[in-house]
Amino acid sequence: MALASSSAASSTSPLNRSIASHSAQDLKAASWVGSVRSLDRQVASSVATNSGYRRSSIKPISAELKRNNSAVPKAVSVAAPEVVETEKVEKVVDWEKMAKELEHASPLTIMDRALEEFDNDIAIAFSGAEDVALIEYAHLTGRPFRVFSLDTGRLNPETYQFFDTVEKHYGIRIEYMFPDATEVQALVRTKGLFSFYEDGHQECCRVRKVRPLRRALKGLRAWITGQRKDQSPGTRAEVPVVQVDPVFEGLEGGAGSLVKFNPVANVEGTDVWNFLRAMSVPVNSLHAQGFISIGCEPCTRAVLPGQHEREGRWWWEDAKAKECGLHKGNLKQEETSSSVQTTVKEADIFNSDNLVTLSRTGIENLARLENRKDSWIVVLYAPWCQYCQAMEASFVDLADKLAGSGVKVGKFRADGDQKAYAQQELQLQSFPTILFFPKHASKPIKYPTEKRDVDSLMSFVKLLK
């Protein structure tokens, strides 16, 4: 009515029209200010309500990309931009403390906590054996969950059938990881289909299992395994229920970027099986044939009554070697001096046609030259070092990418008798140490970070090339 009255008054005189115009503008301004104040109150209420919320991150390095989780509408943010500055603060989770809190918790409680913490950035590692219990626990939480498995290409037909049964039973799709076809081809062409019977299973497992697992974990912030302490008392007796993964890297890369949950670490195998039967969970048909711990077909067989479950894995090897490398960071090592440790025979790593193996004389000559024909990037390593093993795929990939670029890639085994020299002359403090030898400089440049993915290494080379 006021606007209509102003409109009518405008027909009488210019002065009246001016007064009416200003009055209408004042009314609009007052209305707009009132709406902003109302929205301010809503924002303040919203901030107060959510002020206690915190997003967890991995200690010591966060593996979570920063997200804008603000619930404040964009229109309000424009009117009151200072509200955005109160965005939620991340806190660092003390995983050791959580491990102590959950040490005596049920597998269901641990599973629920894991899925709650990491949402879609965590996945269950499923091998096709009794760790189907993990999937059942995840299903019981009522939360969404992901499952991945390593298809080595050498599994039993019964295991493949079991995968299909599990997918249909739970209405899920397992995310399969496969080995690199070129690496498998090179291994088989060089050594044959069954070389592991003659020279140990570590090389084959590294190609078919460890490297595919590493690729899978690089897309996650956490993973869930079926490790139990009683599976192998000699090597797994100290498995915690929660830990920062000591070997593999997660989404953000670097040490501490991946968390590992082991919900059944403290559960005995008989209790796992009682749970599976009670819940009518589908199981691999190989179990009924005497198979307990199930892996690849050529490396797994049934066990006799009274034998430990791991006796069916790699039965031709010494009992102390019955691990494939997926959980090497959890393995309990015998107490030995460093001098004894370095003399243990280990399969060599960093193997590539584009990677030069340097002898003591070779590395001395390279370090002595002031004008080199090519630049070099060299890793000082020990084959038994879990951190060297963790970066193997990245460094080999780097060598392949730098082939023919004018930068040569080399490796020098710096443990044992060579360790003292490497410490005094090559800046070695820990394994692995990566050095770049420029063309026209005598002193090598040490790679300064623990981010050892191929992109980070390539950037380092490009900046110094």
C-alpha positions as CSV (number, residue, x, y, z in Angstrom):
1,M,0.0,0.0,0.0
2,A,2.9,2.4,0.7
3,L,4.3,1.9,-2.7
4,A,1.0,2.4,-4.3
5,S,0.5,5.7,-2.3
6,S,4.0,6.8,-3.4
7,S,3.1,6.1,-7.0
8,A,-0.1,8.2,-6.7
9,A,1.7,11.1,-5.1
10,S,4.2,11.2,-7.9
11,S,1.6,12.5,-10.3
12,T,1.1,15.7,-8.4
13,S,4.6,17.3,-8.2
14,P,8.3,16.6,-8.9
15,L,9.1,17.3,-5.2
16,N,6.6,14.6,-4.1
17,R,8.0,12.2,-6.6
18,S,11.6,12.7,-5.2
19,I,10.4,12.2,-1.6
20,A,8.5,9.0,-2.5
21,S,11.5,7.7,-4.4
22,H,13.8,8.1,-1.4
23,S,11.3,6.6,1.0
24,A,11.0,3.5,-1.2
25,Q,14.8,3.1,-1.3
26,D,15.0,3.5,2.5
27,L,12.4,0.8,3.0
28,K,14.3,-1.5,0.7
29,A,17.6,-0.9,2.5
30,A,16.0,-1.5,5.9
31,S,14.5,-4.7,4.6
32,W,17.9,-5.9,3.2
33,V,19.8,-5.0,6.5
34,G,17.2,-6.9,8.5
35,S,17.7,-9.9,6.3
36,V,21.4,-9.8,6.8
37,R,21.1,-9.5,10.5
38,S,18.8,-12.5,10.5
39,L,21.2,-14.5,8.4
40,D,24.1,-13.5,10.7
41,R,22.2,-15.0,13.6
42,Q,21.6,-18.2,11.7
43,V,25.3,-18.4,10.8
44,A,26.4,-17.8,14.4
45,S,24.0,-20.6,15.5
46,S,25.3,-22.9,12.9
47,V,28.9,-22.3,13.9
48,A,28.1,-22.8,17.5
49,T,26.4,-26.1,16.7
50,N,29.3,-27.5,14.7
51,S,32.2,-26.0,16.7
52,G,33.0,-29.3,18.3
53,Y,33.5,-31.1,15.0
54,R,37.1,-32.0,14.0
55,R,38.4,-33.9,11.0
56,S,41.1,-36.4,11.8
57,S,44.4,-36.8,10.0
58,I,47.2,-39.3,10.0
59,K,50.2,-38.8,12.3
60,P,52.7,-37.5,11.5
61,I,51.7,-36.6,8.0
62,S,48.0,-36.0,7.1
63,A,46.8,-38.2,4.2
64,E,43.6,-36.2,3.8
65,L,43.2,-33.6,1.1
66,K,41.8,-30.4,2.7
67,R,38.1,-30.0,1.9
68,N,35.7,-27.1,2.4
69,N,33.0,-28.8,4.5
70,S,31.4,-25.6,5.6
71,A,27.6,-25.8,5.8
72,V,27.2,-22.0,5.4
73,P,25.3,-21.2,2.1
74,K,27.3,-19.2,-0.5
75,A,24.9,-16.2,-0.3
76,V,25.6,-15.9,3.4
77,S,29.3,-16.2,2.9
78,V,29.2,-13.2,0.5
79,A,27.2,-11.1,3.0
80,A,29.5,-12.1,6.0
81,P,32.8,-13.4,4.6
82,E,34.4,-13.4,8.1
83,V,32.4,-16.6,8.9
84,V,34.4,-18.6,6.5
85,E,37.5,-18.0,8.6
86,T,36.0,-20.1,11.4
87,E,36.3,-23.2,9.2
88,K,36.8,-26.5,11.1
89,V,40.3,-27.1,12.5
90,E,42.0,-30.5,11.8
91,K,43.4,-32.4,14.7
92,V,46.1,-35.0,14.7
93,V,45.0,-38.5,15.8
94,D,47.4,-40.3,18.2
95,W,47.2,-43.8,16.6
96,E,49.3,-45.4,19.3
97,K,46.8,-44.1,21.9
98,M,43.9,-45.5,19.8
99,A,45.6,-48.8,19.6
100,K,45.8,-49.0,23.4
101,E,42.2,-48.0,23.7
102,L,41.0,-50.7,21.3
103,E,43.5,-53.4,22.3
104,H,40.8,-55.4,24.0
105,A,37.9,-54.2,21.9
106,S,35.8,-56.6,19.7
107,P,36.6,-56.9,16.0
108,L,33.2,-55.3,15.3
109,T,34.1,-52.2,17.4
110,I,37.5,-51.9,15.7
111,M,35.9,-52.2,12.3
112,D,33.2,-49.6,13.1
113,R,35.9,-47.2,14.3
114,A,38.0,-47.7,11.2
115,L,35.1,-47.1,8.8
116,E,33.9,-44.1,10.8
117,E,37.4,-42.5,10.8
118,F,38.1,-42.9,7.0
119,D,34.8,-43.2,5.2
120,N,35.5,-43.9,1.5
121,D,39.3,-43.6,1.9
122,I,39.7,-47.1,3.5
123,A,39.3,-50.6,2.1
124,I,39.4,-54.2,3.3
125,A,42.1,-56.4,1.9
126,F,40.4,-59.7,1.0
127,S,42.5,-62.8,0.1
128,G,39.7,-65.3,-0.4
129,A,40.4,-67.2,2.8
130,E,38.9,-66.9,6.3
131,D,39.3,-63.1,6.3
132,V,35.8,-63.0,4.8
133,A,35.1,-62.4,8.5
134,L,36.2,-58.8,7.9
135,I,33.6,-58.3,5.3
136,E,30.9,-59.7,7.6
137,Y,32.0,-57.4,10.4
138,A,31.9,-54.4,8.0
139,H,28.5,-55.5,6.8
140,L,27.3,-55.7,10.5
141,T,28.3,-52.1,11.1
142,G,25.7,-50.8,8.6
143,R,28.3,-48.4,7.1
144,P,29.3,-48.4,3.5
145,F,32.6,-50.2,2.9
146,R,35.1,-51.1,0.1
147,V,36.9,-54.4,-0.6
148,F,39.9,-55.0,-2.8
149,S,41.8,-58.2,-3.6
150,L,45.1,-59.1,-5.4
151,D,44.5,-61.4,-8.4
152,T,48.0,-62.8,-9.0
153,G,46.9,-64.8,-12.0
154,R,47.8,-68.1,-10.1
155,L,44.9,-68.5,-7.7
156,N,42.9,-71.8,-7.4
157,P,39.6,-72.0,-9.4
158,E,37.8,-72.4,-6.1
159,T,39.1,-69.1,-5.0
160,Y,37.8,-67.3,-8.1
161,Q,34.4,-69.0,-7.5
162,F,34.5,-67.8,-3.9
163,F,35.1,-64.2,-5.0
164,D,31.9,-64.4,-7.1
165,T,29.9,-65.9,-4.2
166,V,31.0,-63.2,-1.8
167,E,30.1,-60.4,-4.2
168,K,26.6,-61.8,-4.7
169,H,26.1,-62.6,-1.0
170,Y,26.9,-59.0,0.2
171,G,25.8,-57.2,-3.0
172,I,29.3,-55.6,-3.5
173,R,31.9,-55.4,-6.2
174,I,35.5,-56.4,-5.2
175,E,38.2,-54.1,-6.6
176,Y,40.7,-56.4,-8.1
177,M,44.4,-55.4,-8.5
178,F,46.5,-57.2,-11.1
179,P,50.3,-57.5,-11.5
180,D,52.0,-55.6,-14.3
181,A,51.9,-57.8,-17.4
182,T,55.4,-56.7,-18.6
183,E,57.0,-57.6,-15.2
184,V,55.3,-61.0,-15.1
185,Q,56.3,-61.7,-18.7
186,A,59.9,-60.8,-18.0
187,L,60.0,-63.0,-14.9
188,V,58.5,-66.0,-16.7
189,R,60.6,-65.6,-19.8
190,T,63.8,-65.3,-17.8
191,K,63.3,-67.9,-15.1
192,G,60.3,-70.0,-16.2
193,L,56.9,-70.5,-14.6
194,F,58.1,-72.2,-11.4
195,S,61.4,-70.5,-10.5
196,F,60.2,-70.0,-7.0
197,Y,60.7,-73.7,-6.2
198,E,64.4,-73.2,-6.9
199,D,65.3,-69.7,-5.7
200,G,62.6,-68.7,-3.2
201,H,59.2,-67.2,-3.6
202,Q,60.1,-63.6,-2.7
203,E,60.8,-62.4,-6.3
204,C,57.6,-63.8,-7.6
205,C,55.5,-62.5,-4.7
206,R,57.1,-59.1,-5.2
207,V,55.9,-58.9,-8.8
208,R,52.5,-60.6,-8.4
209,K,51.5,-59.3,-4.9
210,V,53.6,-56.6,-3.3
211,R,53.8,-54.2,-6.2
212,P,50.1,-54.4,-7.0
213,L,49.3,-53.9,-3.3
214,R,51.5,-50.8,-3.3
215,R,49.5,-49.4,-6.2
216,A,46.2,-50.1,-4.4
217,L,47.3,-48.5,-1.2
218,K,48.5,-45.3,-2.9
219,G,44.8,-44.5,-3.5
220,L,43.8,-45.0,0.1
221,R,44.4,-43.4,3.5
222,A,43.9,-46.6,5.5
223,W,43.4,-50.3,5.0
224,I,42.0,-53.3,6.9
225,T,43.7,-56.7,7.1
226,G,43.0,-60.1,8.5
227,Q,46.3,-60.5,10.3
228,R,46.2,-62.5,13.5
229,K,48.9,-63.0,16.1
230,D,48.4,-66.8,16.2
231,Q,48.8,-67.2,12.4
232,S,52.5,-67.2,12.8
233,P,53.7,-66.8,16.4
234,G,57.3,-66.5,15.2
235,T,56.7,-63.5,13.0
236,R,53.3,-61.9,13.8
237,A,53.2,-62.1,17.5
238,E,53.4,-58.3,17.9
239,V,50.7,-57.2,15.5
240,P,48.7,-54.2,16.9
241,V,45.1,-53.6,16.2
242,V,45.8,-50.1,14.9
243,Q,49.1,-48.7,13.6
244,V,50.7,-46.3,11.2
245,D,51.8,-48.6,8.4
246,P,55.6,-49.0,8.7
247,V,56.2,-50.0,5.0
248,F,53.6,-48.8,2.5
249,E,52.5,-45.3,1.6
250,G,49.0,-43.9,1.3
251,L,47.3,-41.2,-0.8
252,E,49.4,-38.3,0.4
253,G,52.7,-40.2,0.1
254,G,55.6,-40.3,2.5
255,A,56.2,-41.9,5.8
256,G,53.1,-42.0,8.0
257,S,50.6,-41.4,5.2
258,L,48.8,-44.8,5.7
259,V,47.0,-46.3,8.7
260,K,46.5,-50.0,9.1
261,F,43.7,-51.7,11.1
262,N,44.0,-55.3,12.1
263,P,40.6,-56.0,13.8
264,V,41.2,-59.7,14.4
265,A,44.8,-59.4,15.6
266,N,44.0,-60.8,19.1
267,V,41.4,-63.3,17.9
268,E,42.3,-67.0,17.7
269,G,41.7,-68.9,14.5
270,T,39.1,-71.2,16.1
271,D,37.1,-68.3,17.3
272,V,37.1,-66.8,13.8
273,W,35.7,-70.1,12.4
274,N,33.1,-70.3,15.1
275,F,32.0,-66.8,14.1
276,L,31.8,-67.7,10.4
277,R,29.7,-70.7,11.2
278,A,27.4,-68.9,13.6
279,M,26.7,-66.1,11.0
280,S,26.4,-68.6,8.0
281,V,29.1,-66.7,6.2
282,P,30.1,-68.2,2.8
283,V,33.6,-69.7,2.8
284,N,36.1,-71.0,0.3
285,S,35.4,-74.7,-0.6
286,L,39.1,-75.4,-0.3
287,H,38.8,-75.2,3.5
288,A,36.8,-78.4,3.4
289,Q,39.7,-80.1,1.6
290,G,42.2,-79.3,4.4
291,F,43.4,-75.9,3.2
292,I,43.5,-73.3,5.9
293,S,45.8,-70.5,4.8
294,I,45.1,-70.0,1.1
295,G,47.4,-68.3,-1.4
296,C,48.4,-69.0,-5.0
297,E,47.7,-72.5,-6.3
298,P,51.4,-73.6,-6.9
299,C,52.4,-72.4,-3.4
300,T,49.5,-73.7,-1.3
301,R,48.6,-77.2,-0.2
302,A,46.4,-78.8,2.5
303,V,47.8,-79.4,5.9
304,L,47.8,-82.6,7.9
305,P,46.0,-82.8,11.3
306,G,48.0,-81.2,14.0
307,Q,50.1,-79.0,11.5
308,H,50.1,-75.3,11.8
309,E,48.1,-73.5,9.1
310,R,51.2,-71.8,7.7
311,E,52.7,-75.2,7.0
312,G,50.6,-75.3,3.9
313,R,52.3,-72.2,2.4
314,W,55.7,-72.5,0.6
315,W,56.1,-75.9,2.2
316,W,59.5,-76.4,0.4
317,E,61.1,-73.5,2.3
318,D,62.3,-73.0,5.9
319,A,59.6,-72.2,8.3
320,K,61.1,-68.7,9.0
321,A,60.5,-67.6,5.4
322,K,56.7,-68.2,5.2
323,E,55.8,-64.6,4.4
324,C,55.2,-63.0,1.1
325,G,56.1,-59.4,2.0
326,L,52.6,-57.9,2.3
327,H,53.0,-57.4,6.0
328,K,56.8,-57.2,6.3
329,G,56.6,-54.2,8.6
330,N,54.7,-56.3,11.2
331,L,57.1,-59.2,11.2
332,K,59.0,-59.9,14.4
333,Q,62.7,-60.2,13.6
334,E,65.1,-62.3,15.5
335,E,67.5,-60.3,17.7
336,T,70.7,-60.0,15.7
337,S,73.5,-57.5,15.4
338,S,73.6,-55.2,12.4
339,S,76.7,-57.0,11.1
340,V,74.8,-60.3,11.1
341,Q,71.7,-58.8,9.5
342,T,73.7,-57.4,6.6
343,T,75.1,-60.8,5.7
344,V,71.7,-62.5,5.3
345,K,71.2,-63.5,1.7
346,E,68.4,-61.4,0.2
347,A,67.1,-61.2,-3.3
348,D,68.4,-58.0,-4.9
349,I,66.1,-55.2,-5.8
350,F,66.0,-52.2,-8.2
351,N,66.4,-54.5,-11.2
352,S,65.9,-52.9,-14.6
353,D,67.7,-52.8,-18.0
354,N,67.8,-49.0,-17.6
355,L,69.5,-49.1,-14.2
356,V,73.2,-49.5,-13.7
357,T,74.7,-51.5,-10.9
358,L,77.7,-49.7,-9.5
359,S,80.6,-51.4,-7.8
360,R,82.7,-49.8,-5.1
361,T,85.2,-48.8,-7.8
362,G,82.4,-47.5,-10.0
363,I,80.9,-45.2,-7.4
364,E,84.3,-44.0,-6.4
365,N,85.1,-43.0,-10.0
366,L,81.7,-41.3,-10.4
367,A,82.2,-39.3,-7.2
368,R,85.8,-38.3,-8.3
369,L,84.8,-36.9,-11.7
370,E,84.3,-33.1,-12.0
371,N,83.1,-33.2,-15.7
372,R,80.9,-36.1,-16.4
373,K,79.5,-37.0,-19.8
374,D,76.0,-37.5,-18.2
375,S,74.3,-36.6,-15.0
376,W,73.6,-39.5,-12.6
377,I,71.0,-40.2,-10.0
378,V,72.0,-43.1,-7.7
379,V,70.3,-44.8,-4.8
380,L,72.3,-46.1,-1.9
381,Y,70.4,-49.1,-0.6
382,A,70.3,-52.4,1.2
383,P,68.0,-55.2,-0.2
384,W,66.7,-56.1,3.3
385,C,65.6,-52.6,4.1
386,Q,61.8,-52.3,4.0
387,Y,61.9,-48.6,3.0
388,C,64.2,-49.5,0.0
389,Q,61.7,-52.2,-1.0
390,A,58.8,-49.7,-0.6
391,M,60.4,-47.3,-3.2
392,E,61.6,-50.0,-5.6
393,A,58.8,-49.6,-8.1
394,S,59.1,-45.8,-8.2
395,F,62.8,-45.9,-8.7
396,V,62.6,-48.5,-11.5
397,D,59.9,-46.5,-13.1
398,L,62.1,-43.4,-12.9
399,A,64.9,-45.3,-14.6
400,D,62.6,-46.3,-17.5
401,K,61.4,-42.7,-17.9
402,L,64.9,-41.3,-17.9
403,A,66.3,-43.7,-20.5
404,G,68.0,-41.8,-23.3
405,S,67.4,-38.4,-21.6
406,G,71.0,-37.7,-20.7
407,V,70.5,-38.7,-17.0
408,K,71.7,-42.2,-16.0
409,V,70.2,-44.1,-13.1
410,G,72.3,-46.3,-10.9
411,K,72.3,-48.2,-7.6
412,F,75.0,-48.9,-5.1
413,R,74.6,-51.5,-2.4
414,A,75.8,-49.6,0.6
415,D,75.4,-52.1,3.5
416,G,77.9,-54.5,5.0
417,D,81.5,-53.8,4.2
418,Q,80.5,-50.7,2.1
419,K,78.5,-49.0,4.8
420,A,81.4,-47.2,6.5
421,Y,82.6,-45.8,3.1
422,A,79.1,-44.7,2.2
423,Q,78.7,-42.9,5.5
424,Q,82.0,-41.1,5.2
425,E,82.1,-40.2,1.5
426,L,78.5,-40.4,0.2
427,Q,76.4,-38.7,2.9
428,L,74.7,-42.0,3.9
429,Q,72.7,-41.7,7.2
430,S,69.9,-44.1,6.5
431,F,68.6,-46.4,3.8
432,P,67.7,-45.4,1.2
433,T,69.8,-42.4,0.3
434,I,69.4,-40.9,-3.1
435,L,72.2,-38.8,-4.7
436,F,72.2,-36.7,-7.8
437,F,75.6,-36.2,-9.6
438,P,75.4,-33.1,-11.9
439,K,77.4,-33.0,-15.1
440,H,79.7,-30.2,-14.0
441,A,80.0,-30.5,-10.3
442,S,82.1,-32.8,-8.2
443,K,79.9,-32.9,-5.1
444,P,76.7,-34.9,-5.3
445,I,73.4,-33.4,-4.2
446,K,71.4,-35.4,-1.7
447,Y,67.6,-35.9,-2.3
448,P,66.2,-34.1,0.8
449,T,62.7,-35.6,1.3
450,E,61.0,-38.9,2.1
451,K,58.5,-38.5,-0.7
452,R,59.9,-41.1,-3.1
453,D,57.1,-41.4,-5.7
454,V,58.2,-41.2,-9.3
455,D,56.7,-37.7,-9.9
456,S,58.6,-36.2,-6.9
457,L,61.9,-37.9,-8.1
458,M,61.3,-36.7,-11.6
459,S,60.8,-33.1,-10.5
460,F,64.0,-33.3,-8.5
461,V,66.0,-34.5,-11.5
462,K,64.4,-31.8,-13.8
463,L,65.4,-29.0,-11.5
464,L,69.0,-30.1,-11.4
465,K,69.5,-31.7,-14.8
